């Protein structure tokens, strides 16, 4: 009986690895058809590291969490099998993803610089900076919304015009999907009552915690915004030079 249980446990762990690895390979094949396998591989690795940031932070806070799952042209996510008990824990887990993802993009950027400004690697780094920046829009279910909720969920109302402006600047079906998923959360923010006992219990954090997360959030947004802008200009010039 014990051997059977151990075998079952091992198979469950293997199935998790198979799910992550299998969906990664499917995404790699899909992205490779558009951008080539080298760029696709770099892009998927950055996505994986972003999600592992969430995964490790959730495990650190004692939350049960599933392995990363990938869907081509949608992205990747981890499944929280139990919800955080406080907004601070939610913000901590949310911040870990874009932080690790941004550091990974910086590693690619540094490696590209050390190897003669490799254009493909610079493009991978740029994509990493840009996607992590978009993910920090202050609207749930994006990481930015889950981080800024530590200030107040009402900040999600500011994310709506930002999302609309981004869509007008760069229309994308993915932004439409984000908008649909965000709609119920925006309604929650509109109806948010800070004196409700359940809200007070979940969102009740001290001022120092709010300031700490606020500064970390703004600092990462500013850094990613600067790097995205600078690399956009550089890659545009790079393409013109090739032409």
N, C-alpha and C positions, 0 to 999 in steps of 0.2 A: 504493500500500500504506500509506504514512504517513497519507494522508488518511482511509483506511478505519479505521485504528487510532484516529485522533483522533475520528472520528465515533462509533466504538464507545465510547470513553472518555466523550465528551459524553453519549451516550445512557444510559450507566450512571449518571452523575451526575444526569441528569434523572430516571431511574427512582427514585433515592433520594429526591429532592425530591417526586416524585409519590407515593411510598409514605407519606412523612411527612404531606404535605398531604392526601392522600386519606383516611388513617386519622383525621386530625384532623377532617376534615369529617364523616365518619361518626359520630365521637364527639360532635361538636357537634350533629348532628341528633338523636342518641339522647338526650343530656342535655337538649336544648331541649324535648323532649316532656314531660319531668318538671318542669323547673325554669324554663323560659323561656330564650330565646336569650341574654339579657344575662348572666345568672348562668352559663350553660353556657360562654359565650365566656370570661369571666373565669377560670373553673375550668380550662379547657383551656390558657389562656395560662400559668397558674401551673404546671400539669403540664409544659408544654413547657419553661419556664425551669428547672424542677427537673432535667429530663433533660439540658438543655443544660449544666447545671453538671457533670454526670457526663461528658458528651461532651467538653467543653473540657479537663477535668482529665485524662481519658484521653489525649487528643491531646497535652497538655503533657508527659505521661510517656512519650510515644512509642508508645502502644498503638494498634493498628488497631481502629477502632470504627465501627459502623453508625449511621445516622441514627435519631432517635427514631421509635418505632412506637406507635400508640395502639390500644387495644381498649376499647370502651365498657363501663363498670362494672367493669373490671379495672384500668385505669390506663394507664401507658405505661412503656416501657423502651428502653434502647439495648443493642445487641448488641456485646459485647466479642469481637472476632474472634481475639484472643490474650489469654491470661490473664496477670495481673500476675506478676512474678517474685518478689515479696516481699509480705509482709502489710502493710508500710508503704505500698507503692504501692496495694494494694487499699483500705486505709483512706483514703488520700488521695482516690482517685476516689470512694469511697462518701460521704465527708463533703461533697464539693463539691455533690452534689445537694441534700440538705436545707439546706445553707447558702445556696445561691443561691435555692432555693425559699422559704426563710424570709425572706430579704431582699426577695424579690418580694412576699410577703404583707405585709410591713411597708410597702412602697411603696403598695400598695392601701389599707392601713389609714390611712396618712398622707393620701393623696388623699381618702379618704372623710371624714376629719376636717376637711380644708380645704374640703369642699363640703357643709357643713351636716349632717355625720354621716349620709351617705347609707346607708340601711339595707341596700340590696342590695350595695353595695360592702363594707360591714362584714361581711356574711354571706360574701362571697367571701374576704375576708381571714381570717375565722374558720376557714373550711374549709381554707385554705392552712396556717394554724398547726396545726390539728388533724391533718391528714393527714401533715404533716412530722413531727409528734410521734409519731404511731403508727408511722411508718416508721423511727423511731429506737429501737424496741423492740430489746433486745439479743439478737436471734435471727436467724440466717441463714435465708433469703436477703434479709431486709430490710437496708436500709443500716446500721441500728444494729448488726446482727450482724457485718457486714463491717468496721465501724469498731472495735468492741470486740474483735474477733479479734486486734488488735494487742496487747491485754493477755494474753488466752488464749482459745482457742476454748471452753474449759469454761464461760465466762461465758454461752454460749448456753443452758446448763441453767437459768439464772436467768430467761431469757426465756420459758420454757415456762409457769410459773405466771402470769406477767404477761399472756401471750396468752390463757390460759384465763380469767383474771379480766376481761379486756377483753371477751371473748365473752359472759360471763355478764352483764356490765353492759350491753352493747350488741350483741346477737346480729346477726351479719352473715355471709352466704355467703362474702364475701371473706376473712373471718378463718379460715373453714374451709379455703379454698384455701391461705392462708398456712401454716396448720398442716400440711396435707398436704405442701407443698413443703419445710417446715422439718424434717419427720420424719427424713429421711436425714442432715441436717446435725446434728441433735441426737444421733443415733446416733454420728456422727463425733466429736462433742464428748465423748460418754461414753467412747469408746474412745481418746481422744487420749493419745498417749504423747510427752511433751516431749523425751525422749532419743532418739527415733527420728531417724536422720540426715536424712530428708526433712523432717520437722517442724522439726527444729532449723535447717535451712537456710532454710525458708520463714518460720517464725515467730520466728526469732532477731533481735530488735531490742534496742537498748540501753535503759536505764532512762529516760533523758531523753525518748526518743521515746514510750515508753509513758505517761509523765506528761503530755507535751504533748497527745497525742490524748485521753487520759483527761479532762483539764481542758476541752479544746474540746468534747468530747462532753457532759460533764455541764453545761457552761455553756449549750450550745444546748438541751439537754433542759429545763433549769430555765427558760430564757427562753420557750420554746414552751409549757411547762406553765403558766406564769404568764399568758401572753397568751391561751391557750385557755380557762383558767378565767375570767379577767376578761371576755372577750368573750362567753362562754357566759352569764354573769350579765347582761351588758348587753343582749344580744339577747333574752333571756327577758323582761327588763323592757320592752324596745322592743316586743315582740309584745303584752305585756299592755297597754301604753299604746295600741297601735292598736286593741286589743279594747275 
